[in-house]
Amino acid sequence: MYIEFYGLPGTGKTTLSDLMNKSLNVNARWNYSPIAVLKATSSYSKFKFMIAGKFFTDFQFFKDVMKKPIHFSAFLKGVFVRFLVLFRHEKSGFFISDHGLVQMLSQNDALRGALLRDRNFLMKMIKLMPKQVNYVYLKTNIPHSIKRVLKREKRHKFSYEFLSECEKLFEIVKKHRKSKIIYANKSKSSVVREINTFLGKARHE
């Protein structure tokens, strides 16, 4: 079972996934079959085809990408890695990702801007996300996110604009790709209990 956490910075995605993978992912094994690699390559090819189409038809997106072309190229490689991890863990016990496909869509400025400007493009991108993934939206508000990040990394500040755009993107995704919403502004033990309850139900569906 593959589970993907997404949410604003400071919601505990990494902390919770590391903690829960240690106990839930004991017997999981990577799937090294050619089929898993083929699935990842196929999904990534569709993603790149959509990106290419947008690149040549949306001048604003073109300009934004060309501001940091090397950065965008590295981002694309990161997306392929996410598809590869997903399909290699598809039938391998439990695996929780703290930085999967939904989170990746929010991380690149050029793509995030294009998705929020063009609802049709965003809907096509959401449809590309595999349905077999169990999505968990660790939700909090922007002030809480800022507070948590500053507490963790005083030098690392996210702009309000960035957090607001991410929040808008996540709110749209949760409506169109079934997601379990768990409020992250509670104690770690409470959040872990909710996640375990959700996973228990998902396991028997």
ABEGO torsion letter per residue (X at the ends): XBBBBBEBBGAGAAAAAAAAAAAAAAABBBBABAAAAAAAAAAAAAAAAAAAAAAAABAAAAAAAAABAAAAAAAAAAAAAAAAAAAAAAABEBBBBABBAAAAAAABAAAAAAAAABAAAAAAAAAABBAABBBBBBBBBAAAAAAAAAAABAABBBBAAAAAAAAAAAAAAAAABBBBBBBAABBAAAAAAAAAAAAAAAAAX
